[in-house]
Amino acid sequence: MKVQLPFGRIAAIGVAILGTVCCLVSTLASYWSAIGATPPSIYGRVNLVTTLARWKYVPIEYFGLVWFVVVALLYGLSPRGSKVSYSIYVFLSAIPFCGLGMWITWRDDLVCWPILIGTLAGIVILLISATVEAPTLRALPSCFRTDLLLLVRSPVAKMFVSVIALLLVLGCEMFHLRVGNIAAGEASERAFRSWYQSQTRLAMPDMMKPGGIKIVLFTDYQCPACAAAVPQSIATIKQFNQRSKILTELLVKDYPLETECNAAFGEDMHPWACEAAVAVRLVRKKVGEKAARGLGEWLYQNGSRLSTEVVRGRLGQYLLEDDYAREYNTLLSEVASDAAQGQRIGVHGTPTFFVNGVKLLAASLLGQALDYEAKALARTKSMSQANGSIEKR
């Protein structure tokens, strides 16, 4: 026997209204992002590169908005205490709705509060609809036939369905007319450009390269995210260099998530990250940049099993165990200096990339940032040449 939630009907209507507002806000964020505008900070951190999930240019959240409106109307207009099949329809439709909301959040790595709250609202409605006394699943086909006949015969039901269908069609057409003429790649580029131009550029000597592009990477050699993103980012830089004549420079800085060399952390998230950073600096100093990058790759691949003994053992290949012990404190202070700089300029985790002083939200934005900087440098060069031609005349 099912237990009826107290005030379940009122709660469902209230939660559906909350979900409607959240989906409306999220739909506006997706729409603004698609046309190249930057959503206000109230929306949270939105992945502007992929924008949000869309079906034929229509944000998925828009369908969520319509779903919440339908749920609110069903609970609000149905006779009080009636045992009708609408609750089982709400229950069955809430399952994919909640699953889709969680999938969008996971797929796009969103910290977008409207989507998160809307998904939670869907889960609450799922729970409420599960407590309402309704026909069993076995009786669902019979109920569906009965409701379909009611829909055909009832003018009110016809008007209800017509209004919902009109809402869907008009909304979809609006997105098609405004966004559909923008290709997906162009929309992504425009959204990124709008976001990138709004960011603060740190005009610091070690963050900029006059006439070129400087990439500054803050990394942690025991960080799993760095192990995945850094090699891919280096490959992105190499591909850019192959198709561009613009000079690029990659500067690797240390930001270990360990208290020994990073005062920003109260606990050792990666307990051997400082030792690893010192080892890479030592190899760079004694052997060279190529060997240091090779050691860095090895540390990324073996981050889960690092210890002081493992790091020292690896340095044995370069005959640097004694140098490691002798120069450890000196090099550790250099690592701590990098970490302190990272704290000052807004580094909170790893990997963090800066491109000519602009902090990127994610490593996946590196390719677009390089392309943007290349186009900006080309425009600057063209303007300089044009001004020079005018002066000669």
C-alpha positions in Angstrom: 0.0 0.0 0.0 1.4 3.4 -1.0 1.7 6.2 1.6 0.5 9.6 0.5 3.0 12.4 1.3 1.5 15.3 3.4 0.7 18.2 1.2 2.1 16.2 -1.8 -0.1 18.0 -4.3 1.0 21.5 -3.1 4.6 20.4 -2.8 4.6 19.0 -6.4 3.1 22.3 -7.8 5.7 24.4 -5.8 8.6 22.2 -6.9 7.4 22.3 -10.5 7.3 26.1 -10.5 10.8 26.1 -9.1 11.9 23.7 -11.8 10.2 25.9 -14.4 12.2 29.0 -13.3 15.5 27.1 -13.2 15.0 25.7 -16.7 14.0 29.1 -18.0 17.2 30.6 -16.6 19.3 27.8 -18.0 17.6 28.1 -21.4 18.5 31.8 -21.5 22.1 31.0 -20.6 22.3 28.4 -23.4 20.7 30.8 -25.8 23.1 33.7 -24.9 26.1 31.4 -25.2 24.9 30.1 -28.6 24.8 33.5 -30.1 28.2 34.5 -28.7 27.1 36.4 -25.6 28.5 35.7 -22.1 25.9 34.7 -19.6 25.8 36.7 -16.4 27.6 35.3 -13.4 24.3 34.3 -11.8 24.2 31.3 -14.0 27.3 29.8 -12.5 30.3 28.5 -14.5 29.1 27.3 -17.9 31.3 25.4 -20.3 31.1 27.9 -23.1 33.0 25.8 -25.6 30.4 23.0 -25.9 27.7 25.5 -24.6 24.9 23.2 -23.4 23.3 20.1 -24.8 21.1 20.9 -27.8 18.8 19.0 -30.1 18.7 20.7 -33.5 19.8 24.0 -32.0 17.1 23.8 -29.3 18.5 23.6 -25.7 17.5 20.4 -23.9 16.6 22.6 -20.9 13.8 24.1 -23.0 12.1 20.7 -23.1 12.6 20.5 -19.3 10.9 23.9 -19.0 7.8 22.6 -20.9 7.8 19.4 -18.8 7.7 21.3 -15.6 4.9 23.5 -16.9 2.9 20.4 -17.8 3.5 18.8 -14.4 2.4 22.0 -12.6 -0.8 22.1 -14.7 -1.6 18.4 -14.1 -1.3 18.7 -10.4 -3.0 22.0 -10.3 -6.0 21.3 -12.5 -6.8 17.7 -11.6 -9.7 17.1 -9.2 -8.5 16.9 -5.6 -8.3 13.3 -4.3 -8.9 11.8 -7.7 -7.3 8.5 -8.6 -6.3 9.3 -12.2 -3.4 8.0 -14.3 -1.6 11.4 -14.6 0.7 10.5 -11.7 2.1 7.5 -13.4 2.7 9.5 -16.5 4.6 12.0 -14.4 6.5 9.2 -12.7 7.6 7.5 -16.0 8.6 10.8 -17.6 10.5 12.0 -14.5 12.9 9.1 -14.8 14.5 10.0 -18.1 14.2 13.7 -17.2 16.4 13.3 -14.1 18.8 10.9 -15.9 19.2 13.5 -18.7 19.8 16.3 -16.2 22.6 14.3 -14.4 24.1 13.3 -17.7 24.3 16.9 -19.0 25.9 18.0 -15.7 28.5 15.1 -15.9 29.2 15.4 -19.6 29.8 19.1 -19.8 31.4 19.5 -16.4 28.9 22.2 -15.5 28.7 24.1 -12.3 25.5 25.8 -13.4 23.2 26.2 -10.4 19.9 26.3 -12.5 20.6 22.9 -14.0 21.6 21.4 -10.7 18.5 22.8 -8.9 16.3 21.8 -11.8 17.6 18.3 -11.8 17.0 18.1 -8.0 13.4 19.4 -8.5 12.8 16.6 -11.1 14.0 14.1 -8.5 11.6 15.5 -5.9 8.7 15.3 -8.3 9.7 11.7 -9.1 9.5 10.8 -5.4 6.2 12.6 -5.0 4.6 11.0 -8.0 5.8 7.6 -6.7 3.7 8.0 -3.5 0.4 8.9 -5.2 -2.1 6.1 -5.5 -2.3 5.4 -9.2 -3.0 2.5 -11.6 -0.3 -0.2 -11.8 2.1 -0.5 -14.7 0.1 -3.6 -15.9 -3.0 -1.4 -16.2 -1.1 1.3 -18.0 -2.2 0.3 -21.6 -5.8 0.4 -20.6 -5.4 3.7 -18.8 -3.6 5.1 -21.8 -6.5 4.1 -24.1 -9.1 5.7 -21.7 -7.1 8.9 -21.4 -6.6 9.1 -25.2 -10.4 8.8 -25.7 -10.9 11.5 -23.0 -8.4 13.7 -24.8 -10.3 13.3 -28.1 -13.7 14.0 -26.6 -12.9 16.8 -24.1 -12.6 20.4 -25.4 -10.6 21.3 -22.3 -8.1 18.5 -22.8 -7.8 19.5 -26.5 -7.1 23.1 -25.5 -4.5 21.9 -22.9 -2.6 19.8 -25.4 -2.8 22.5 -28.1 -1.3 25.1 -25.8 1.6 22.9 -24.9 2.2 21.9 -28.5 2.1 25.6 -29.5 4.6 26.4 -26.7 6.9 23.7 -28.0 6.7 24.7 -31.7 7.0 28.5 -31.1 10.0 27.9 -28.8 11.7 25.6 -31.2 11.1 27.9 -34.1 12.5 30.8 -32.2 15.8 28.9 -31.6 15.9 27.8 -35.2 15.4 31.3 -36.5 17.9 32.9 -34.2 20.5 30.2 -33.7 20.0 27.8 -36.5 21.8 30.0 -39.0 24.9 29.8 -37.0 27.0 26.7 -37.6 28.0 24.7 -34.5 31.7 25.5 -34.9 31.0 29.2 -35.4 28.7 29.3 -32.4 31.4 27.7 -30.3 34.1 30.1 -31.6 31.9 33.1 -31.0 31.0 32.0 -27.5 34.6 31.4 -26.7 35.7 34.7 -28.2 33.1 36.6 -26.2 34.2 34.9 -23.0 38.0 35.2 -23.7 37.8 39.0 -24.4 36.0 39.5 -21.1 38.9 38.0 -19.0 41.5 39.9 -17.2 45.0 39.7 -18.9 47.9 39.6 -16.5 50.5 42.0 -18.0 53.4 40.4 -16.2 56.8 39.8 -17.8 56.9 36.1 -17.1 53.3 35.7 -18.4 53.6 37.5 -21.8 55.7 37.1 -24.9 55.9 40.3 -27.1 55.2 39.4 -30.7 54.5 35.8 -29.8 52.5 33.5 -27.5 53.5 32.4 -24.0 51.8 29.5 -22.4 52.3 29.2 -18.6 51.4 25.9 -17.0 51.0 25.4 -13.3 51.2 21.6 -12.7 51.5 18.9 -10.1 53.3 15.7 -11.0 51.1 13.6 -8.8 47.9 15.0 -10.2 45.8 12.5 -12.2 44.1 15.4 -14.1 47.5 16.7 -15.1 48.6 13.2 -16.2 45.7 13.2 -18.7 45.6 16.9 -19.8 49.3 18.0 -20.0 50.5 15.5 -22.7 47.4 16.3 -24.7 48.0 20.0 -24.3 51.7 19.7 -25.4 50.5 17.9 -28.5 48.0 20.8 -29.1 50.9 23.2 -28.9 53.0 21.1 -31.3 50.1 21.0 -33.8 49.7 24.8 -33.6 53.4 25.3 -34.2 53.3 23.1 -37.3 50.6 25.2 -38.9 51.6 28.6 -37.6 54.8 30.7 -37.9 54.1 32.5 -34.6 56.7 31.9 -31.9 55.3 30.1 -28.9 56.9 29.4 -25.5 55.8 26.9 -22.8 56.8 27.8 -19.3 56.1 25.1 -16.7 55.6 26.2 -13.1 55.0 24.1 -10.0 51.9 24.1 -7.9 52.1 20.9 -5.8 49.0 20.2 -3.7 51.2 19.5 -0.7 51.7 21.6 2.5 55.5 21.2 2.4 55.9 23.7 -0.5 52.4 25.1 -0.9 50.9 27.1 2.0 47.5 27.3 0.4 46.6 23.8 1.4 45.9 22.6 4.9 46.4 18.9 4.0 48.6 16.8 1.7 46.3 16.0 -1.2 49.4 14.7 -3.1 52.0 13.8 -0.4 54.9 13.4 -2.8 54.2 16.2 -5.2 56.9 18.5 -3.7 59.6 15.8 -4.0 58.6 15.2 -7.6 58.8 18.9 -8.5 62.2 19.2 -6.9 63.4 16.1 -8.9 62.3 17.7 -12.2 64.0 21.0 -11.4 67.2 19.1 -10.5 67.2 17.2 -13.8 66.5 20.4 -15.7 69.4 22.1 -14.0 71.9 19.2 -14.3 70.9 17.4 -17.5 68.6 19.6 -19.6 65.1 20.5 -20.6 64.5 17.4 -22.7 65.5 15.1 -19.8 63.3 17.1 -17.4 60.3 16.7 -19.6 61.0 13.0 -19.9 61.1 12.7 -16.1 57.9 14.7 -15.8 56.1 12.3 -18.2 57.3 9.3 -16.1 56.1 11.0 -12.9 52.7 11.6 -14.4 52.4 8.0 -15.4 53.5 6.7 -11.9 51.9 9.3 -9.7 49.9 6.8 -7.7 53.0 4.9 -6.5 55.3 7.8 -5.8 57.4 8.1 -2.6 60.7 9.6 -1.6 62.4 6.3 -2.4 60.8 5.9 -5.8 61.7 9.5 -6.8 65.3 9.0 -5.6 65.5 5.7 -7.4 64.4 7.3 -10.6 67.1 10.0 -10.2 69.6 7.2 -10.1 69.3 6.9 -13.8 70.8 10.4 -14.0 73.3 9.7 -11.2 71.7 12.5 -9.2 70.8 10.9 -5.8 73.5 12.8 -3.9 72.7 16.1 -5.6 69.0 15.5 -4.7 69.8 15.3 -1.0 72.3 18.2 -1.2 70.2 20.7 -3.2 66.7 19.7 -2.0 66.0 22.6 0.3 67.2 25.2 -2.2 65.1 23.8 -5.0 62.2 23.3 -2.7 62.2 27.1 -2.0 62.0 27.6 -5.8 59.0 25.3 -6.0 57.3 27.2 -3.1 58.0 30.5 -4.9 56.0 29.2 -7.9 53.2 28.0 -5.7 53.1 31.4 -3.9 52.8 33.2 -7.3 50.1 30.8 -8.3 48.1 31.7 -5.2 48.5 35.4 -6.0 47.2 35.2 -9.5 44.2 32.9 -8.9 45.5 29.3 -9.3 43.3 27.0 -7.2 44.1 23.6 -8.7 46.0 21.8 -11.4 46.5 21.9 -14.3 46.0 25.6 -14.8 47.0 27.3 -18.1 47.6 30.9 -18.8 47.9 32.1 -22.5 49.6 35.5 -22.7 48.3 36.3 -19.3 44.8 35.0 -19.7 43.7 32.2 -17.3 41.8 29.4 -19.0 38.9 27.6 -17.3 40.1 24.2 -18.6 42.9 22.7 -20.6 40.5 21.9 -23.4 40.4 25.6 -24.2 44.1 25.8 -25.1 43.7 25.2 -28.8 41.0 28.0 -29.2 43.1 30.4 -27.0 46.1 29.8 -29.3 44.0 30.5 -32.4 42.6 33.6 -30.9 46.0 35.0 -29.9 47.4 34.1 -33.4 44.5 36.1 -35.1 45.1 39.0 -32.7 48.8 39.1 -33.5 48.0 38.9 -37.2 45.6 41.9 -37.0 48.2 43.9 -35.0 50.9 43.2 -37.6 48.6 44.1 -40.5 47.7 47.4 -38.8 51.3 48.2 -38.2 52.2 47.5 -41.8 49.3 49.7 -42.9 50.3 52.5 -40.7 53.9 52.2 -41.9 52.8 52.5 -45.5 50.8 55.6 -44.8 53.8 57.3 -43.1 56.0 56.5 -46.1 53.5 58.2 -48.4 
